[in-house]
Amino acid sequence: MINALIGGFLIGLAATLFLWLNGRVTGISGIINRLLPLPKGDTAWRVAFVAGLVLVGAIAHILNLFHYTPIATNKMTFIISGLLVGLGTSIGNGCTSGHGVCGISRFSKRSIVATAIFMAVAALTVFAIRHILKVSI
């Protein structure tokens, strides 16, 4: 539980500093979505941001900082899941980092509604997979 608290604090701190220092919301899907085609004058920070996400994840993996249980599923499930997440971020005009972390902290009504919908759909999906389809994950 302490790891979750520390992680949540660090995510909130990073999002706050990013907003204060750059005047931009830390919405990962928006940052990545606007990488291609490369906009003039707006590329360097986006590339650095995404590279930092990948680099920190790689370092944490190499140093074995996080202990997780791999999900037993096939590659097609991951591909379909990724496509559905991409579709959802397009429909919702943002992702959980943009709406859930940054939007709610700014009391955005749109982000509060979007995050409530994200969470409700996630709960319904887990219920359907585990109890209706009887798939154990």
N, C-alpha and C positions, 0 to 999 in steps of 0.2 A: 504494500500500500504506500509506503514511503517513496518508492520509485515513481509511482503515478503522481504523487504530489509534487515531487521534484521536477518531473517531466512537464507537468501542467504549468508549474511556475516558470520554467525555462521557456516554454512555448509562449506564454503570456508576456514575459519579459522581452523576448525576441520580437514579437509582433508590435509591442509598444515602442521599442527602440527604433524599429524599422519605420513606423509611422512618424515618430518624432524627428528622426534624422533625415528621412527621405520624403515625408509627406505622402506616402503611399500605403495602401492597405496590403497586408501580406496574404493575398489570395493566390494560392499556388496555381490553380487552374488558369487564372487570368494571366499570371506571369508567364507560364509556359505557352499558353495559347497565343500570346502576342510575340513570341520569339520568332515565329516564321509566318510570313516572310520577314526578314530582319528589318525592323524599322530604323531609319537613320537617327542617330543621336539617342536612341532609347534601348540600345542593345547591350552595352557592357554590363550594366547592373543586373540585367535579367540573366545573362550568361553566368555571371559571378554567383548570383543567388542559386541558380539550379546546380551549378558545379559544387557550391558549398553543401547543398543538400546531399548530393551523391557522395562527396568526399567524406563528410561527417558520418554518413551511414557506413561507408566502406571502412573507415577507421574504427568505428564502434564494433563492426563485425570482426575485423582483424584482431582487435584487442579483447574480443569476447566479452564486451561490456553488457550485452543483453542476452538473456537466456529465454528462448522461446521454443515452443513446440511446433514443428513444421505441420502444415495442414496436409492431410492425405487426400489429394485430389489430382485430377489429371490436368494437363496443360490446356486443353480446350475449355475447361471450367474457368481457368485464370484468364484466358483470352476473352471469353464471353463476359466475365465479370468486369474486366477492364473496359470493354466497349460500353457496357451498361453504365459504369461510373462516368465515362466520358459523355455519354448521352445525357445523363442526369445533371452533370455540371453545366451542360449547354442549356438544357431546359430551365434549370434553376438559376441560371446566370451567375454561377459561382459554386464554390465547393465548401466543404466543412471548415477549412481554414479561413476562407474569406468571410463566410456568413457566421459560422459558429464561434470562431475566436474573435475576429475583428468586428463583425457586424453587431453581434449581441453586446459586445463591450461598449459600442457606441450607441446602444439602444435603438438600433435600426429596426423598425417594425417589419420591414421586408425580410431582414435576416432572421429575426425571431421566428417568423412564419416558416421560412425556408428550412431552418434548423429543426423546427418541430416536425415538419414533413419528412426530412431526412431520417430523424430518429424513429418516427412512426413506421416508415417504410422498412427501415432496418429491422425493427422488432417484428413486423409482420412477415418479413422474409425469413428470419430465423425460425419463427413459429411454423411457417409453412414447410420449410425444409426439414425441420426436426420432427414435427408432429403429424403433418399431412403426408409428406413424401417419405417420411421415415428414413431419412438419410442422416447418418451420424458423421459429424465433422470433428 
